[in-house]
Amino acid sequence: MIRVLHFSDLHLGSDYHGKPDPETGINQRILDFAARLDELIAFAEANDVDVVLFAGDAFKNATPTPTVQKLLAERVWRLAKSGVRVFMLAGNHDLPRMVANVTAFSVYPALEVENVTVAEQAGVYPIETRKGELLQIAAMPHFWRSAFTRQIDTGATPGDIDRAIDKMVAAKVDDLAARLNPSVPAILSAHCHVTKARLSTAQDLYGISDFELSLSSIAHRAFPYVALGHIHKSQVLNDEWRGGTFAAYSGSLDRVDFGEEGEEKGFFVADFEHGSLTAEPQFIPVAARSFVTVKAKVDSQDPTGSVVAAIEKATVSGAVVRVQVEAPRHLYEEVDQQRVRLALEPAYDARVQAIYPDESSPTVRDPRFAEAMSEARALEEFVRGDPALVMDADELLRLGNEIISEVLAQT
């Protein structure tokens, strides 16, 4: 039997809502993500996992700091040294836009790190476990829409282009399936956006593909398990594990912001025998950092007490908390902020937001952005289009996307 652990979208380096750890000086939220990986590794070591399959997006971006790279390398080495085979698929955040540049993963094959396989190109990768059993992983790393549009008639409509890309991807998956040894179990791992996938409002912080694929283009019957990455919400897209295909996003390992407040985080474990799944893959939750929204309506008889009572009803210990206090402005000013902060002391991080229901202002959209687009894309268009902002574009986009995600999570 071969036991495979599937996870994705670690995004090590994410520091939203973080502050320096007093012992290391590293942003605590970065350490949170590393701790989730530690939790996963402990499970793998205690439960005879043969292969850890990572379906892409190891880092927050394609240029991680040396500190962040070290945090990942230490953990990959720990797994590999224990005999677990590690398979790492490149996601959009792992791939530089310039083809000539190497990825942060490239160091592993360059150093010939034993038991670690890196898939930066589509192909079929053979894996031999420490027990001598064989597994094939067909890899579909992330690719940009432009990689396909160059092969499509320039006069095609957007809909025609999407359908053509879908057909080309299906043909590629057919090609990978044709390369398989039918006597050896096989998995397909892809980093992509499948049309029927459900998104969290936090997804815009890290972007989504500039195209979507149909499930039918990748759920090939030659692969009993399709291990997906890119979408942060854990979900099963196809559960035909008995003689068919089980396709799932494992989702990210920790919460990024309030857009993922109610989402369970974790990884999948699948067992293979005689080329097939022995049972339905199981989702294993991890102890992700909690994000908690407290909604409080101020009582005119006891303005402060009503806010504190709302906080005390919530589980705020160790959590990232936002308290949304609804009240007329004059009543909100009667709330004792010191008592509110005292009630929030058990939280890891807490912010109080006043909501004045009797005040509103019309929103006028910049005519330059009259066409339909997401808030995150509009922000990027604005920031990168202003010469005065270009030098600080990355930081402005990071902060702006954090605000956008918080606002969207309230709707």
N, C-alpha and C positions, 0 to 999 in steps of 0.2 A: 504494500500500500504506500502511496505517496501522498503526503500531507502538504498542502500549499496554503500559505497565508498571503492574502491580497490586500494591499492598502495603496493609497495614492494621496496626492496633494498635501504633502507635508508643509510646504511653504515655510521652511525654516528661515528665520530672519524677519518674520512678521512681528511688528512691534506696536501695533495699534493698542491704545489704552494701557501702554506699559510704562514702567519707571525702572530705574537702575536697581538691580539686585545689590543689597548692601555688602555682600561678601565678594562677589565677582565683578561688579560694575556692569555686567551684561544686562540688557533690558530683560526684565522678568518675563515678559510675554514670549520672548525668544526661548527662554529656558522652559517655559510651559510646553512649547511644541517639542522641544528636545525630551522633556519628561514623558510626553505621550509616546514617543518613539522608544524610550526606555521601557515603558509599560508593555509595548508590543514585543520587544525583544525578550523580556522576561517570560511572556506567554509562550513565545516560540521555543525558548530553551526548556520550559517546563512541560511542554505538550508535544514533543517529538515532531516539530515542524521540520520538513525536509527542505522546502524552498520558500523563501520570502520574495514575493513578486511585488515590485513597486511600479505602479502604473503612471508615473510621471509627476512633474512639478515638485522637485525636491526643495527648491529655494523660492524666496519671494520674487527674485528676478534672476536674470542670466548672469549677473556679475556679483555673486555673493562675496561678502567680506571674508578675509582669512579666518576670522574667529568663527563665523557661521560654517564655513567649509570644514573647519576642524571639528566642530560639534557633530557634523554628519559623519565625517571620516572615522571618528572614534567609534561610532555606533555600527557602522558598516563593518569595520574591522572586528568588532566584538562578535557579530553574527558569523562572519566568515571564519574566524578563528575557532568557533565552536563547532564548525562542520556544516552549518546551515548554508545552502546555496543562495546567493543574493542575485536577483535579476532586477536591473534598473532600466526602465524605459524613459526616454527623453520626452518631456512635456513642453508646452509652449514657453514656460518660464525658465526652462533649462536650455533652450536653444537660442543662440544669438541670431540677430537678423542678418548679419554678414556671414555668408557660408564659409568664408576662409577662417573665421574664428572657431576655436574649439569650445566645447561645453565644459562646465565645471565637473562633469562626470569623466572627462577624457583622461584624467589622472589615473583612474583605476586600471584600464587596460595598458596605459603607458608604463605603469609600474608593475604590471603583470600580477596584480593582487589575486591570490588564489581564492577560488570559490565565488568570485564576483564576475557577473556578465553584464555588460553595458550595451544597450540597444539604441544607437543613435540613428540607425538606418533600418528601413523595413527589411524583414528577412525571417528565416526560421532558425532559431537558436537551440541547439541540443544541450540539455542539462543532465548530468549524471549525479545522482544523490550520493551521500556518504555510504548508503547501503548498496550502491551499485545499480540502482534502478534508473531507468531512463525516462525523461520527459522532454517534450518539444514545446517551445514557446514561440509562437508566430507573433512578430512585433510590428505594430503600426504606430511609430512615434508621431507626435503632432506635426502637421504640415500646414503651411499657409495657403489660403485660397489662391494666391498668385501662382503657386506652383502648378495649378491645374488650368487656370484661365489662359495661360500662354498657349495651351493646346486646343483652345476652343475658338470657334469663329467669332471674330470681333463684333459681328452684327447680331449676336445672340442676345435675347432678352435675359434679365436677371433670373427669371424662372427657368429658362432653358439652360442657363449656366449651372444652376443648382442641380438640375436633373442630370446634366452631363457629368458633373463632379461625382454625384452619387453613383452613377454607372461605372465611372473609372475606379472608384474606391471598391465597389463590389467586384470588379474584374481583378483588382489587386489582391483582395481577400481570396478569390477563387485561385489565383496563382499561388498564393501561400499555401492554401489547402492542398494543391496539387503536388507540392514539394514534400509533403509529410510522409513519414514512414507509417503506414497504416497499423503496424503492430505496436506502435509506441503512443502512449497517451499524449494529447495535445491541448494547449490553451492558446487562445488568441488574446493578446493584450493591446489595447488601443487607447490613445489619448485624444479624445474627440468629443464633440457635442452631438449627441443623438437627439433627434427631433422631439421624441416623446418624454425626454428627461424633464423633471421638475427642478426649477431653480430657486435658490434662496435669494433674498434681496441683497445679500452680501456678495453675490457672485460678481457684480460689477466692479468691486474693489480689485479683483484680479483678472477681470476680462473674460469674455467667452469667445469662442471661435468666430471667425468672420463668415462661417457657413455651417450648416447643419447636415447631418447624415441620417438617412432612414435606418431603423434598426435592422431591416431586412438586408441591408448592404453589408453588415458585419456579422450578423448572427448566423454564421455558416454551420451546417450540421456536422462538419468535420471536427468542430471544436465544441466539446461538451460544456466548456466554461469560457465565457468571454469576460475578461477582467478589464474594466474600464476606469479611466481616470479623466479628470478635467472638471467635472461637476462636483461641487462640494457637498451636496445633499446626498446622503447614502440612500440607495434605492435599487430595487430589483426591477429590471425592465422586461425580463423574460424568465419564467421559472420552470421551463420544461426540462428539468434535470434528468428525468427518466427517459433516456433514449433520444433526447433532443438537445437544446442549448439553454444553459443558465447564463444570463447576461446581467451584470450588475455594476453599478458605481459603488465603490466602497466609501466615497466621500472623503472629506478632509479629516485629519486626526484631532484637530482642536478647533474651537470656535474663533472666528476672526472678529466679529462684532455682533451687534444686536440683531442684525439680519438673520443670524443663525441661532437666535436665543433658544428656540424650542427644539432644535435638531439634536438627535443622538449622534455621537461621534464614535468611530471605531473601525473595525476591519472585518473581512470575511475569511473563514477557514473552510477549505474544501478538501475532501479525501477522494483519491482516484485509485481504482483497482481494475485491472483488465481493460484499460482504456476508457473507462466510464466513471462517472461520479457514483460513489457508494451510497450517498444520502444527499439531501438538500444542503447546500453550503450554509454555514451558520454565521450570523453577524455577532461579533464580540464587541461590546461597548467598552470605551475607555473613560477614565475620570477627567474629562475635559473641563476646562475652566468654565464656571457658570456665568451667564449673562442674565441679569434680572432687571426687568422694568417694573417699577412701582408706580401705580397711578393713584394719586391722592386728590380728593376734592376737599377744599378748605371749608370747615364748618365755622360759621360766624361766631358761634358760641365758644368755640375753643380752637382757634386757628392753628396753633402749634400742635396741640394734642392730636388733632385729626390727621396731621401729616405724620407725626411720630407713630401713631397707631397703624397707619397703612404700612409703614416701614417694618414695624414689629411683626406684622402678619406674613411678611415675605422672608424667604431664606436668603439672607444677604451675606452671610459669613464666607469670606474668601472669594466673593463674586465681584464681577464688574457690574456696577449698579447705576441705573439712571432713575431719578425720581421726577416724575412729571406731575407738577403741582398745578391744578386748575383752580383759578380764583380770580376775581376782579383785582385789579392792580392795588387798590387801597387795602383790600383784605390780605393780599399776599404780603404786603409790607408789615403786617402785624405778626407774621410767622417768625419765631425766634430761631434764626439760622444756627446759632450755637447748639441749641438742643437737637436740631435736625442732624447736624454734623456728629454729635455725640451718638445718636441712634445709628448712624452709618459707620461708626468706627470699626465694626467687625468686617466690613467689606474690604476687598483688595483695592478697589478704586470706585469712587462714587461722584456723581454729578447731579445737581439739582437744576431742573428746567422749569421755569415759570411759564404757564400757559394762560393767557388772558382771553377768555372766550368773548368778551365784549369789544375786542379790538381786532380789526382786520384791515388789510390793505390790498388793493388789486395788484395782481402780478402781470406785468407786461413783458412778453417775450421779445428778445432782441430779434429784429427782422432778419438778421443774417442767419438765424437758425430756425427759419420758418418750416423747413422740411422735418419730417418725423425722425427723431433720433433719441437715444437714451440720454439721461442726464450726464452720465459719465463721458459719453462721446462728445456731447456739447461742451463740457468743461475742457476736454482735451483739445477740441477745435479752437476754443477761445484762447487757452493758455499758450499753445504752441504757435498760434497765429499772431501773437503780440510780441514783437521784438524785445520789448522791455522785460518780458517775463521768461524768455527762453532759457536763460542761465539757471533759473530756479524752477524750471518746469516740473522736474521729477518730484521735488518736495511739495510744490503747490498741488500737484495732482494727487499725491498721497493724502495730504490733509483734506483736500476738497472731496475726494472719494469717500473718505471716512465720514464727513458731514452728510454727503448724499445718502450713504447707506443708512445712517441713523434716521434721517428724515423718511426714507422709504419704508423703514421698518415700522414707523408709526402709522402708516396708511393701511 
